[in-house]
Amino acid sequence: MSSIISVSGLNKTYSTGLRALEDINLDIHEGEIFALLGPNGAGKTTLIGIVCGIVTPTSGRVLAAGYDIVKQYRAARSKIGLVPQELHLGVFDTVMTTVRFSRGLFGCAPDDAYLEKVLSDLSLWGKRHDKIMTLSGGMKRRVMIAKALSHQPEILFLDEPTAGVDVELRRDMWQLVRRLRDSGVTIILTTHYIEEAEQMADRIGVINHGKLIVVEEKTALMKKLGKKQLTLQLQEPMSEIPAALGEWSLHLKAGGNELEYTFDTQDESTGIPSLLRKLNELGIGFSDLHTEQSSLEDIFVSLIDKGTGSHKSGSVGA
């Protein structure tokens, strides 16, 4: 699979001495939705800023659609659309004036037919003559996306695209992002909503303290790092777990009415058959059982808690 963005040996240290990025190596595939996750201050915005030519790297190289973002800035930047987290719009301009102006900034010839399609896809066509100041926060967010798409980029960066919008609008935005991907646009998004990444992303990257901890296909990541929980509905509540069950990772829940066993899906032996036999030996009955997989949020939290984890940035992007 070809890479539309290639980041190699990227480092960024600010004049204050803060090392925001450390030896980042990353390939983003053409036509994918890539989600970059990390806590505040992890380096997400700095990485996006460098790839988009807004921030100058201390060392390393970034190619966007084959162009060096430093040496061939204009060519590289013309391939990129950026929707920043903050709203930057002229409040007295109309929606159509705003997107026309943005298209012109990239030296593109006027094309109102294309802009009509963009605005229609974003449910903005009916508001094309409205001034920005009259729009709701969600509509302003849509205008930001329209601006980013005005010059027909191949790559679209969305920095916290649904921050501060309601659930219904968030789901509308998800549908829009999927349509853009289906049309051939490569999407890179940062988000605090783990559900957003779980719903939309093809691959997940987790960054913390300026280092990429892991980059993996979403389904493979959840299979590799996820754990499962077996929950047993007990016939009689328990006040404590018997010492004879000490070899299993067990927890009491629901006031002692449920027994939860956490196990690693990658282990050859889950320990479930031996656990059930032991419960039978001890005369501990249960009326029902079910299993569930750890969510992406569980995996994300565990990776951040581990710090750098076992995945090094030199191996990412494969």
C-alpha positions as CSV (number, residue, x, y, z in Angstrom):
1,M,0.0,0.0,0.0
2,S,1.5,3.4,-1.1
3,S,2.2,6.1,1.5
4,I,0.8,9.6,0.9
5,I,2.6,10.9,4.0
6,S,6.0,9.8,5.1
7,V,7.6,11.0,8.3
8,S,11.2,9.9,9.1
9,G,13.5,10.8,12.0
10,L,11.3,13.7,13.0
11,N,12.3,15.7,16.1
12,K,11.1,19.0,17.5
13,T,12.6,20.9,20.4
14,Y,11.3,24.4,21.1
15,S,13.4,27.3,22.2
16,T,12.3,26.8,25.8
17,G,14.0,23.4,25.8
18,L,10.7,21.5,25.5
19,R,11.2,18.4,23.4
20,A,7.8,18.0,21.8
21,L,8.6,15.2,19.4
22,E,11.3,12.5,19.5
23,D,12.4,10.4,16.6
24,I,9.0,10.0,14.9
25,N,8.8,7.6,12.0
26,L,5.4,7.2,10.4
27,D,3.8,6.3,7.1
28,I,0.2,7.1,6.4
29,H,-1.4,5.1,3.6
30,E,-3.3,6.7,0.7
31,G,-7.0,6.6,1.2
32,E,-7.1,5.6,4.9
33,I,-8.6,7.2,8.0
34,F,-5.8,7.4,10.5
35,A,-6.6,8.5,14.1
36,L,-3.9,10.0,16.2
37,L,-4.6,9.6,19.9
38,G,-2.8,11.0,22.9
39,P,-3.4,13.1,26.1
40,N,-3.0,16.9,26.1
41,G,0.6,17.9,25.6
42,A,1.5,14.5,24.0
43,G,2.7,16.1,20.7
44,K,-0.3,15.6,18.4
45,T,-0.7,19.3,17.4
46,T,3.0,19.8,17.0
47,L,3.2,16.7,14.6
48,I,0.2,18.0,12.6
49,G,1.7,21.5,12.5
50,I,5.0,20.2,11.1
51,V,3.3,18.0,8.4
52,C,1.2,21.0,7.4
53,G,4.2,23.3,7.2
54,I,3.1,25.5,10.1
55,V,5.8,24.4,12.5
56,T,9.5,24.0,11.5
57,P,11.0,20.7,12.6
58,T,14.4,20.6,14.4
59,S,15.4,17.6,12.3
60,G,13.9,14.9,10.2
61,R,12.0,14.9,6.9
62,V,8.3,14.9,6.0
63,L,7.0,14.1,2.5
64,A,3.3,14.9,1.6
65,A,2.2,13.3,-1.7
66,G,5.8,13.0,-2.6
67,Y,6.8,16.6,-1.9
68,D,9.2,17.7,0.9
69,I,7.2,19.9,3.2
70,V,10.2,22.2,3.9
71,K,12.0,22.3,0.5
72,Q,8.8,22.1,-1.6
73,Y,6.5,23.9,0.7
74,R,4.0,25.3,-1.8
75,A,3.6,22.0,-3.7
76,A,3.2,20.0,-0.6
77,R,0.8,22.4,1.1
78,S,-1.4,22.5,-1.9
79,K,-2.1,18.8,-1.3
80,I,-3.2,19.3,2.3
81,G,-6.4,20.6,3.8
82,L,-6.3,21.5,7.5
83,V,-9.2,22.0,9.9
84,P,-7.7,23.3,13.2
85,Q,-9.3,22.9,16.5
86,E,-9.8,26.6,17.0
87,L,-12.4,28.5,14.8
88,H,-10.7,31.1,12.6
89,L,-13.3,32.8,10.5
90,G,-14.2,36.3,9.3
91,V,-17.4,37.0,11.2
92,F,-18.7,39.6,8.7
93,D,-18.1,37.4,5.6
94,T,-20.7,35.1,4.1
95,V,-20.2,31.4,3.8
96,M,-19.7,31.5,0.0
97,T,-17.3,34.4,0.2
98,T,-15.2,32.6,2.8
99,V,-14.7,29.4,0.8
100,R,-14.1,31.3,-2.4
101,F,-11.4,33.3,-0.8
102,S,-9.8,30.2,0.7
103,R,-9.7,28.5,-2.7
104,G,-8.1,31.6,-4.2
105,L,-5.4,31.6,-1.6
106,F,-4.1,28.3,-3.1
107,G,-4.1,29.8,-6.6
108,C,-7.0,27.7,-7.8
109,A,-9.2,29.0,-10.6
110,P,-12.8,29.8,-9.5
111,D,-15.1,26.8,-9.6
112,D,-18.5,27.6,-8.0
113,A,-19.9,24.2,-9.2
114,Y,-17.3,22.4,-7.0
115,L,-17.9,24.7,-4.1
116,E,-21.6,24.1,-4.4
117,K,-21.0,20.4,-4.1
118,V,-18.8,20.9,-1.0
119,L,-21.3,23.2,0.7
120,S,-24.2,20.8,-0.2
121,D,-22.3,17.8,1.3
122,L,-21.9,19.8,4.5
123,S,-25.5,21.0,4.6
124,L,-24.3,24.5,4.1
125,W,-25.7,25.4,0.6
126,G,-28.9,26.9,2.1
127,K,-26.7,29.2,4.2
128,R,-24.2,30.2,1.5
129,H,-25.4,33.9,1.7
130,D,-25.5,34.0,5.6
131,K,-22.8,35.8,7.5
132,I,-20.5,33.7,9.6
133,M,-21.5,35.6,12.7
134,T,-25.1,34.3,12.4
135,L,-24.1,30.6,12.4
136,S,-24.2,28.2,15.3
137,G,-20.9,26.6,16.5
138,G,-21.6,23.4,14.7
139,M,-22.2,25.2,11.4
140,K,-19.0,27.2,11.8
141,R,-17.2,23.9,12.3
142,R,-18.7,22.8,8.9
143,V,-17.5,26.0,7.3
144,M,-14.0,25.3,8.5
145,I,-14.1,21.9,6.8
146,A,-15.5,23.6,3.6
147,K,-12.5,26.0,3.7
148,A,-10.1,23.1,4.1
149,L,-11.7,21.3,1.1
150,S,-12.0,24.4,-1.1
151,H,-8.8,23.7,-3.0
152,Q,-9.5,20.0,-3.5
153,P,-6.7,18.5,-1.3
154,E,-5.7,14.9,-1.4
155,I,-5.0,14.9,2.4
156,L,-7.3,16.3,5.1
157,F,-6.2,16.9,8.7
158,L,-9.0,17.2,11.3
159,D,-7.8,18.4,14.7
160,E,-10.5,17.6,17.2
161,P,-13.2,17.9,14.5
162,T,-16.2,17.3,16.8
163,A,-15.0,19.2,19.9
164,G,-17.9,21.0,21.4
165,V,-20.6,19.8,19.0
166,D,-23.6,17.7,20.0
167,V,-23.9,14.0,19.5
168,E,-26.2,14.2,16.4
169,L,-23.8,16.6,14.6
170,R,-20.9,14.4,15.6
171,R,-22.4,11.5,13.9
172,D,-23.2,13.6,10.8
173,M,-19.5,14.5,10.7
174,W,-18.5,10.9,10.9
175,Q,-20.7,10.2,7.9
176,L,-19.1,13.1,6.0
177,V,-15.6,11.9,6.8
178,R,-16.4,8.4,5.5
179,R,-17.8,9.9,2.3
180,L,-14.6,11.9,1.9
181,R,-12.5,8.8,2.4
182,D,-14.6,7.0,-0.2
183,S,-14.0,9.8,-2.7
184,G,-10.2,9.2,-2.3
185,V,-9.2,11.8,0.4
186,T,-6.8,10.5,3.0
187,I,-8.1,11.6,6.5
188,I,-5.9,12.1,9.6
189,L,-7.8,13.1,12.7
190,T,-6.9,13.7,16.3
191,T,-9.7,13.3,18.8
192,H,-10.4,13.1,22.5
193,Y,-13.4,10.9,21.8
194,I,-12.2,7.4,21.8
195,E,-15.6,6.3,20.3
196,E,-14.8,8.5,17.3
197,A,-11.6,6.6,16.6
198,E,-13.2,3.3,17.3
199,Q,-16.1,4.0,14.9
200,M,-14.1,5.6,12.0
201,A,-10.4,4.8,11.9
202,D,-8.7,2.2,9.8
203,R,-5.5,2.6,11.8
204,I,-4.7,4.0,15.2
205,G,-1.6,5.8,16.4
206,V,-1.0,6.6,20.1
207,I,1.5,9.3,21.0
208,N,2.7,10.3,24.5
209,H,5.5,12.5,25.7
210,G,6.5,13.2,22.1
211,K,7.0,9.5,21.2
212,L,4.8,7.2,19.1
213,I,4.0,4.3,21.4
214,V,2.2,2.2,18.8
215,V,0.7,2.4,15.3
216,E,-1.5,-0.5,14.3
217,E,-4.6,-1.4,12.4
218,K,-7.5,-0.9,14.7
219,T,-8.8,-4.4,14.6
220,A,-5.3,-5.9,15.0
221,L,-4.6,-3.5,17.9
222,M,-7.8,-4.5,19.8
223,K,-7.0,-8.2,19.2
224,K,-3.4,-7.9,20.2
225,L,-3.7,-5.7,23.2
226,G,-7.3,-6.2,24.2
227,K,-8.3,-8.4,27.1
228,K,-11.6,-10.1,27.7
229,Q,-13.8,-10.2,30.8
230,L,-15.8,-13.3,31.7
231,T,-18.7,-12.3,34.0
232,L,-20.5,-14.9,36.1
233,Q,-23.9,-14.2,37.5
234,L,-23.7,-15.9,41.0
235,Q,-26.6,-17.8,42.4
236,E,-25.6,-16.6,45.9
237,P,-23.8,-13.3,46.6
238,M,-20.2,-13.5,47.9
239,S,-18.6,-11.2,50.5
240,E,-15.1,-12.1,49.4
241,I,-13.2,-14.3,46.9
242,P,-12.1,-17.6,48.4
243,A,-8.4,-18.1,48.7
244,A,-8.7,-21.3,46.6
245,L,-9.4,-19.0,43.6
246,G,-6.3,-16.9,44.1
247,E,-4.6,-18.1,40.9
248,W,-7.2,-16.4,38.7
249,S,-7.6,-12.6,38.2
250,L,-11.0,-12.3,39.8
251,H,-13.1,-9.3,41.0
252,L,-16.4,-9.1,42.7
253,K,-19.0,-6.8,41.2
254,A,-22.6,-5.8,41.7
255,G,-22.6,-6.1,45.4
256,G,-21.0,-9.5,45.3
257,N,-23.6,-10.9,42.9
258,E,-21.1,-11.0,39.9
259,L,-17.7,-12.6,39.6
260,E,-15.5,-11.1,36.9
261,Y,-12.5,-12.9,35.4
262,T,-10.1,-10.9,33.2
263,F,-7.9,-12.9,30.7
264,D,-5.5,-12.3,27.9
265,T,-6.9,-13.4,24.5
266,Q,-3.4,-14.0,23.2
267,D,-2.6,-16.7,25.9
268,E,-2.8,-20.3,24.6
269,S,-4.7,-21.2,27.8
270,T,-7.4,-18.8,29.0
271,G,-7.8,-20.6,32.3
272,I,-11.6,-20.6,31.9
273,P,-12.1,-24.4,32.0
274,S,-10.0,-24.8,35.1
275,L,-11.8,-21.9,36.7
276,L,-15.2,-23.4,36.1
277,R,-14.1,-26.8,37.4
278,K,-12.7,-25.1,40.6
279,L,-16.0,-23.2,41.1
280,N,-17.9,-26.5,40.8
281,E,-15.5,-28.2,43.3
282,L,-16.2,-25.3,45.8
283,G,-19.9,-25.5,45.3
284,I,-20.1,-22.0,43.9
285,G,-23.0,-21.9,41.5
286,F,-23.8,-19.4,38.8
287,S,-27.0,-18.8,36.7
288,D,-25.5,-17.1,33.7
289,L,-22.2,-16.0,32.1
290,H,-21.0,-13.7,29.3
291,T,-17.8,-12.3,27.9
292,E,-16.9,-8.9,26.5
293,Q,-13.9,-7.5,24.8
294,S,-11.9,-4.5,26.1
295,S,-12.8,-1.3,24.3
296,L,-10.3,0.9,22.5
297,E,-10.6,3.3,25.4
298,D,-9.4,0.6,27.8
299,I,-6.4,-0.2,25.5
300,F,-5.6,3.5,25.1
301,V,-5.6,4.1,28.9
302,S,-3.4,1.0,29.4
303,L,-0.9,2.2,26.8
304,I,-0.6,5.7,28.3
305,D,-0.2,4.2,31.8
306,K,2.7,2.1,30.6
307,G,4.5,5.2,29.3
308,T,6.5,4.1,26.3
309,G,5.1,0.6,26.3
310,S,6.7,-2.2,24.4
311,H,6.3,-0.7,20.9
312,K,9.0,1.6,19.7
313,S,8.5,4.4,17.2
314,G,11.1,2.9,14.8
315,S,8.8,0.0,14.0
316,V,5.6,2.0,13.3
317,G,4.0,2.6,9.9
318,A,4.4,-0.9,8.6
